[in-house]
Amino acid sequence: MTVPQILAELGGVSRRTFCRWRELEQGPAAFKLPNGELRVWRSDFAAWLRGLEGAAAA
């Protein structure tokens, strides 16, 4: 998934917020392509969301 796709699925979270989550190691696992763009595997994104849901329920 691209960063814009992730932001859209999160309901309009800003790119800066997403970058801050990554800085704090609280965002989904991501990797950089040779051109410097970030990508996230959809399965990693889904697992990250499930983890947030679990933490909110506790």
PAVEX-349197 format. One record per atom (N, C-alpha, C): x, y, z; residue in three letters; atom name. Coordinates in steps of 0.1 Angstrom, whole numbers. Layout:
BEGIN
X, Y, Z, ALA, CA
...
***
This chain:
BEGIN
8, -12, 0, MET, N
0, 0, 0, MET, CA
9, 12, 0, MET, C
4, 23, -7, THR, N
12, 35, -6, THR, CA
7, 43, 6, THR, C
15, 53, 9, VAL, N
11, 62, 21, VAL, CA
-2, 69, 18, VAL, C
-5, 74, 7, PRO, N
-18, 80, 5, PRO, CA
-30, 70, 6, PRO, C
-28, 58, 2, GLN, N
-38, 47, 4, GLN, CA
-40, 45, 19, GLN, C
-30, 44, 27, ILE, N
-31, 42, 41, ILE, CA
-38, 53, 48, ILE, C
-34, 66, 44, LEU, N
-41, 77, 50, LEU, CA
-56, 78, 47, LEU, C
-59, 74, 35, ALA, N
-73, 74, 31, ALA, CA
-81, 63, 39, ALA, C
-75, 51, 41, GLU, N
-82, 41, 49, GLU, CA
-83, 44, 63, GLU, C
-74, 53, 68, LEU, N
-75, 57, 82, LEU, CA
-84, 69, 84, LEU, C
-91, 73, 73, GLY, N
-101, 84, 75, GLY, CA
-96, 98, 75, GLY, C
-85, 100, 68, GLY, N
-80, 113, 66, GLY, CA
-69, 117, 76, GLY, C
-62, 108, 82, VAL, N
-51, 111, 91, VAL, CA
-40, 118, 82, VAL, C
-34, 128, 88, SER, N
-24, 136, 80, SER, CA
-11, 128, 78, SER, C
-4, 132, 68, ARG, N
8, 125, 64, ARG, CA
18, 128, 76, ARG, C
18, 139, 82, ARG, N
27, 143, 93, ARG, CA
25, 133, 105, ARG, C
12, 131, 108, THR, N
9, 122, 119, THR, CA
14, 108, 116, THR, C
12, 103, 103, PHE, N
17, 90, 100, PHE, CA
32, 90, 101, PHE, C
39, 100, 97, CYS, N
54, 100, 98, CYS, CA
58, 100, 113, CYS, C
51, 108, 121, ARG, N
54, 108, 135, ARG, CA
52, 94, 142, ARG, C
41, 87, 138, TRP, N
39, 73, 143, TRP, CA
51, 65, 139, TRP, C
56, 67, 127, ARG, N
68, 59, 123, ARG, CA
80, 63, 131, ARG, C
82, 76, 133, GLU, N
94, 80, 141, GLU, CA
93, 74, 155, GLU, C
81, 73, 161, LEU, N
80, 67, 174, LEU, CA
78, 52, 174, LEU, C
80, 46, 162, GLU, N
78, 31, 160, GLU, CA
65, 26, 165, GLU, C
54, 34, 163, GLN, N
41, 31, 166, GLN, CA
32, 28, 154, GLN, C
37, 30, 142, GLY, N
30, 28, 130, GLY, CA
32, 14, 124, GLY, C
25, 11, 113, PRO, N
27, -2, 107, PRO, CA
41, -4, 101, PRO, C
45, -16, 101, ALA, N
58, -19, 95, ALA, CA
58, -14, 80, ALA, C
69, -7, 76, ALA, N
70, -2, 63, ALA, CA
84, -5, 57, ALA, C
85, -4, 44, PHE, N
98, -5, 38, PHE, CA
99, 5, 27, PHE, C
111, 9, 24, LYS, N
114, 19, 13, LYS, CA
118, 12, 0, LYS, C
112, 17, -10, LEU, N
116, 13, -24, LEU, CA
129, 20, -28, LEU, C
135, 15, -38, PRO, N
148, 22, -43, PRO, CA
146, 37, -46, PRO, C
134, 41, -49, ASN, N
132, 55, -52, ASN, CA
129, 63, -40, ASN, C
129, 57, -28, GLY, N
127, 63, -16, GLY, CA
112, 64, -11, GLY, C
103, 59, -19, GLU, N
89, 59, -14, GLU, CA
86, 47, -4, GLU, C
77, 50, 5, LEU, N
74, 40, 15, LEU, CA
62, 31, 10, LEU, C
63, 19, 14, ARG, N
52, 9, 11, ARG, CA
50, 1, 24, ARG, C
37, -3, 25, VAL, N
33, -12, 36, VAL, CA
26, -24, 31, VAL, C
29, -36, 35, TRP, N
22, -47, 30, TRP, CA
8, -46, 36, TRP, C
-2, -49, 29, ARG, N
-16, -49, 33, ARG, CA
-18, -57, 46, ARG, C
-12, -69, 46, SER, N
-13, -78, 58, SER, CA
-7, -72, 70, SER, C
4, -64, 69, ASP, N
10, -57, 80, ASP, CA
1, -46, 85, ASP, C
-5, -39, 75, PHE, N
-14, -28, 79, PHE, CA
-26, -34, 87, PHE, C
-32, -45, 82, ALA, N
-43, -51, 88, ALA, CA
-40, -56, 102, ALA, C
-28, -62, 104, ALA, N
-23, -67, 117, ALA, CA
-21, -55, 127, ALA, C
-16, -44, 122, TRP, N
-14, -32, 130, TRP, CA
-27, -27, 135, TRP, C
-37, -26, 125, LEU, N
-51, -21, 129, LEU, CA
-57, -31, 140, LEU, C
-56, -44, 138, ARG, N
-61, -53, 148, ARG, CA
-54, -51, 161, ARG, C
-41, -48, 161, GLY, N
-35, -45, 174, GLY, CA
-40, -33, 181, GLY, C
-43, -23, 173, LEU, N
-49, -10, 179, LEU, CA
-63, -13, 184, LEU, C
-71, -21, 177, GLU, N
-84, -25, 182, GLU, CA
-83, -32, 196, GLU, C
-73, -42, 196, GLY, N
-71, -49, 209, GLY, CA
-67, -41, 220, GLY, C
-59, -31, 217, ALA, N
-54, -22, 228, ALA, CA
-65, -13, 233, ALA, C
-74, -9, 224, ALA, N
-85, 0, 227, ALA, CA
-96, -8, 235, ALA, C
-97, -21, 233, ALA, N
-107, -29, 240, ALA, CA
-102, -32, 254, ALA, C
-89, -32, 256, ALA, N
-84, -36, 270, ALA, CA
-86, -25, 280, ALA, C
***
